[in-house]
Amino acid sequence: MTISLKTKRLLLYYATFSWISSILFTIISYFNYYFQLTFKFQFILFIGVFIVWIPIVFLIKQQGDVFVQSSLFLQKINFKILFSGTPKWMIFILIFTVSYTFINFIFFLPATQVNFSEETGLYVLESKGKVIRHLTSTEYFHRKGLEFRGISGHLMIFYGISTAILFKYKK
């Protein structure tokens, strides 16, 4: 499958916009602002990962020597080839993004151990179907912000890598 230069550039612009959006949404989520109440952009970002990553997989395969056989079953990634044409400042931001996402994931895990929902206008915290306690709206939206931050953090990695790989097609 050959991807035209125009398509690569469109993917670059979409990936860059989505990377910046997910970074901004993650930053804003620290202020306990929950986006899904007013804006369903998280869903669009989630679906967009597949729109960008399917062509990225084909581009990586076309690059040739990206994967180097290191043992019988394992392959190493040749990052110099994968990110050829990517400026160093973008690589630095990408490394920071990946590091942040792993740290964020550690804090995100405890939030997934319990469910929180809205029942008849009340916010509740539940575990294994039993109500643990009622939540204030501030606590509820804080937890929703944690959930949103966990998801948008992972989206940052996918869009960041896509942007870095596609950056060489900017010109």
C-alpha positions in Angstrom: 0.0 0.0 0.0 1.5 3.3 -1.1 0.5 6.4 0.7 0.6 9.7 -1.2 2.6 12.7 0.0 -0.6 14.7 0.3 -2.2 12.0 2.6 1.0 11.8 4.7 0.8 15.6 5.2 -2.9 15.5 6.1 -2.1 12.7 8.6 0.8 14.8 10.0 -1.5 17.8 10.5 -4.2 15.7 12.1 -1.7 13.9 14.4 0.0 17.2 15.4 -3.4 18.8 16.2 -4.5 15.8 18.2 -1.1 15.6 20.0 -1.3 19.2 21.0 -5.0 18.8 21.9 -4.4 15.8 24.1 -1.5 17.6 25.9 -3.7 20.7 26.5 -6.7 18.6 27.7 -4.4 16.7 30.1 -3.0 20.0 31.5 -6.5 21.4 31.9 -7.7 18.2 33.6 -5.4 19.0 36.5 -7.8 21.9 37.2 -10.7 19.4 37.7 -12.4 20.5 34.6 -14.2 17.5 33.1 -14.6 17.8 29.3 -17.2 15.1 28.5 -19.9 17.1 30.1 -19.7 19.8 27.5 -17.5 18.4 24.8 -17.2 14.9 23.3 -13.8 15.6 21.9 -12.2 12.7 23.8 -14.1 10.2 21.7 -13.0 11.9 18.5 -9.4 11.8 19.7 -9.8 8.1 20.6 -11.2 7.1 17.1 -8.6 9.3 15.4 -5.7 7.2 16.8 -6.9 4.4 14.5 -7.2 6.7 11.5 -3.6 7.8 12.0 -2.0 4.5 13.2 -3.2 2.2 10.4 -1.2 4.2 7.8 1.7 4.6 10.2 2.1 0.8 10.4 2.3 0.7 6.6 4.8 3.6 6.6 7.0 1.8 9.1 6.9 -1.4 7.1 7.9 0.6 4.0 10.9 2.2 5.7 12.6 -1.2 5.7 15.3 -1.5 8.3 13.3 -0.2 11.2 13.2 -3.6 12.9 16.4 -5.5 13.5 16.3 -9.2 14.5 18.0 -9.5 17.9 17.0 -13.1 18.8 14.8 -15.8 17.5 11.6 -14.1 18.4 12.5 -10.6 19.5 13.2 -7.6 17.3 14.8 -4.3 18.2 13.6 -1.0 16.9 16.2 1.1 15.1 15.0 4.5 16.3 17.5 6.4 14.1 15.8 5.1 11.0 12.3 5.3 12.5 12.7 9.0 13.4 14.9 10.1 10.6 14.0 13.7 9.7 12.6 14.4 13.1 14.1 17.4 14.9 15.8 16.8 18.2 13.5 19.2 20.0 10.5 17.1 19.0 12.3 13.9 20.1 12.9 15.6 23.5 9.2 16.5 23.8 8.3 12.9 22.8 10.6 11.4 25.4 9.0 13.7 28.0 5.5 12.7 26.8 6.3 9.0 27.1 7.9 9.4 30.5 4.9 11.5 31.8 2.4 8.9 30.5 4.1 6.0 32.4 4.2 8.1 35.6 0.6 9.2 35.0 -0.4 5.5 34.5 0.9 4.6 38.0 -1.4 7.3 39.5 -4.3 6.3 37.1 -4.4 2.6 38.2 -5.9 3.2 41.7 -8.7 5.2 40.2 -9.7 2.2 38.1 -10.1 -0.1 41.1 -13.5 1.4 42.0 -16.4 2.6 39.9 -18.0 6.0 40.3 -21.3 6.8 38.7 -24.3 9.1 38.9 -27.5 7.5 40.2 -30.6 9.5 40.4 -28.7 12.8 40.6 -26.3 11.5 43.3 -22.7 10.7 42.7 -21.6 7.4 44.3 -18.4 5.4 44.7 -18.8 1.7 44.3 -16.8 -1.4 44.5 -18.0 -4.8 43.4 -21.5 -3.5 43.1 -21.7 -2.1 46.6 -21.9 1.6 47.3 -18.9 2.6 49.4 -20.0 6.2 49.9 -21.6 9.2 48.2 -19.4 11.7 46.5 -19.7 15.4 46.2 -19.9 16.8 42.7 -16.3 18.1 43.2 -15.0 14.6 44.1 -17.0 13.1 41.3 -15.6 15.5 38.7 -12.1 15.1 40.1 -12.3 11.3 39.6 -13.7 11.8 36.1 -10.8 14.1 35.5 -8.4 11.4 36.6 -10.0 9.0 34.2 -9.9 11.5 31.4 -6.2 12.2 32.2 -5.4 8.5 32.1 -6.9 8.1 28.6 -5.6 11.3 27.2 -2.1 10.5 28.5 -2.1 7.3 26.4 -3.4 9.2 23.4 -0.4 11.6 23.7 2.0 8.8 23.1 0.3 7.5 20.0 -0.2 11.0 18.5 3.3 12.1 19.5 5.0 9.1 17.9 2.8 9.6 14.8 3.8 13.2 14.5 7.5 12.4 15.0 7.4 9.7 12.3 5.4 11.9 9.8 7.4 15.1 10.5 9.8 14.3 7.6 6.9 14.8 5.2 6.3 18.4 6.3 8.2 20.0 3.4 
